Amino acid sequence: MADLYFEDFNVGDRFESPGMTITESQIIDFAMQFDPQAFHTNVVEAKDSIFGGLIASGLHTIALTFRLFFMTGVLSNNLGSPGFDDLRWLKPVRPGDTLYSAGEVVEIIPSKKHADRGTIRFRYSSHNQKGETVFTVIGNQILKKRPAA
């Protein structure tokens, strides 16, 4: 994908990533480092949890969502993010699920202080192989404006 600058986005633009299949070992490895709850780290104990089996940490789901979205190349001129709004985990991610990430432009805000940038608000989501939405969040991305010729 060609470099996209702040001016290249329109409200309603939607971008989708390729898929990535999540393995049991990836779920456990991530959780052992960052979210060591039994339903993320122990297959036997997870069966007795309210989830009925091993699930990925929500933090892992966030990380995968952004990894997948960055693979699209849409944010090649990203300068960072001042934060997120309305974070929701809607369905558990299980071993063998294939996740796809999408981002839809919901707002475009030129910077009042910096002529070289603006903020694009994306509604990010992740979907599994069944088309079920598993995660959503509104992300604020600061993007460069196109350099003057």
C-alpha positions in Angstrom: 0.0 0.0 0.0 1.3 3.5 -0.8 2.1 5.8 2.0 -1.0 7.4 3.3 -0.9 10.8 4.9 -3.4 12.6 7.1 -5.1 14.2 4.0 -5.6 10.8 2.3 -8.2 9.6 4.8 -12.0 10.1 4.7 -14.6 9.3 7.3 -16.0 5.9 6.4 -12.7 4.5 4.9 -12.2 0.9 6.0 -9.1 -1.1 5.9 -8.8 -4.9 6.7 -5.8 -7.0 7.5 -4.8 -10.5 6.5 -5.6 -13.2 9.0 -3.4 -14.8 11.7 -4.2 -18.2 13.4 -3.5 -18.2 17.1 -2.0 -21.3 18.7 -2.3 -22.7 22.2 1.4 -22.2 22.8 1.1 -18.5 21.7 -1.7 -17.9 24.2 0.1 -19.6 27.0 3.5 -17.9 26.3 1.9 -14.4 26.2 -0.1 -15.0 29.3 2.9 -16.4 31.3 4.7 -13.1 30.7 1.9 -10.6 30.9 -1.4 -12.0 32.3 -0.8 -15.3 34.2 -4.4 -16.2 35.0 -5.2 -19.9 35.0 -7.7 -19.7 32.1 -4.9 -18.2 30.0 -2.1 -20.5 31.1 -3.4 -23.9 32.2 -5.4 -26.0 29.8 -6.7 -28.3 32.6 -7.8 -25.5 35.0 -9.2 -23.5 32.1 -11.8 -26.3 31.4 -13.4 -25.6 34.8 -13.4 -21.8 34.3 -16.5 -19.8 33.2 -14.9 -19.9 29.7 -14.9 -23.7 29.5 -11.4 -23.8 28.1 -8.2 -21.9 27.4 -8.7 -18.4 26.1 -6.2 -15.6 25.0 -5.7 -12.7 27.4 -7.5 -9.6 26.4 -4.2 -7.9 26.4 -3.0 -10.5 23.8 -6.1 -9.7 21.7 -5.3 -6.0 21.8 -1.6 -6.7 20.8 -2.7 -9.0 17.9 -5.3 -6.5 16.7 -2.7 -3.8 16.4 0.0 -6.1 14.9 -2.5 -7.2 12.3 -3.6 -3.7 11.5 0.0 -2.4 11.2 0.5 -5.2 8.6 -1.9 -3.3 6.3 0.6 -0.4 5.9 -2.2 2.1 6.6 -0.3 3.7 9.5 3.1 4.1 7.8 3.0 7.8 8.7 1.9 7.3 12.3 3.5 9.5 14.9 1.9 7.8 17.9 -1.4 7.7 19.8 -2.6 9.8 22.7 -5.0 7.0 23.7 -8.0 4.9 23.2 -11.7 5.0 24.0 -14.5 2.5 24.5 -12.5 -0.7 24.7 -14.6 -3.8 24.6 -13.9 -7.6 24.6 -16.9 -9.2 23.1 -16.0 -12.9 22.7 -13.1 -15.0 23.9 -10.2 -15.9 21.5 -9.4 -19.6 21.6 -6.6 -21.7 20.2 -7.1 -22.3 16.5 -9.0 -19.1 16.0 -7.9 -17.0 13.0 -8.1 -13.3 13.7 -8.6 -10.5 11.2 -8.2 -6.8 12.1 -10.1 -3.9 10.6 -10.0 -0.1 11.1 -12.7 2.3 10.0 -12.1 6.1 10.0 -14.7 7.7 12.3 -13.3 11.2 12.7 -10.6 13.4 11.2 -9.2 16.2 13.4 -6.6 18.6 12.0 -4.1 19.8 14.7 -4.7 23.3 15.9 -1.1 23.5 17.2 0.9 21.6 14.6 0.4 22.3 10.9 2.3 19.1 10.0 -0.1 16.6 11.5 -3.6 15.7 12.6 -5.5 13.0 14.4 -7.5 10.2 12.8 -9.9 8.4 15.0 -10.3 4.7 14.0 -12.9 2.2 15.1 -10.7 -0.9 15.4 -12.1 -4.3 15.6 -11.0 -7.9 15.4 -13.0 -10.7 14.0 -12.6 -14.5 14.1 -12.9 -17.0 11.2 -16.6 -17.2 11.9 -17.0 -13.5 11.3 -17.8 -12.9 15.0 -16.5 -9.6 16.4 -14.2 -10.4 19.4 -12.8 -6.9 20.2 -13.5 -3.3 19.5 -11.9 0.0 20.5 -11.7 3.6 19.3 -8.0 4.5 18.6 -6.6 8.0 18.1 -3.7 8.0 15.7 -1.6 11.1 15.1 -0.5 11.1 11.4 1.8 13.2 9.4 0.5 15.6 6.8 1.9 15.3 3.3 5.2 17.2 3.1 5.1 20.4 1.1 6.4 20.0 -2.5 
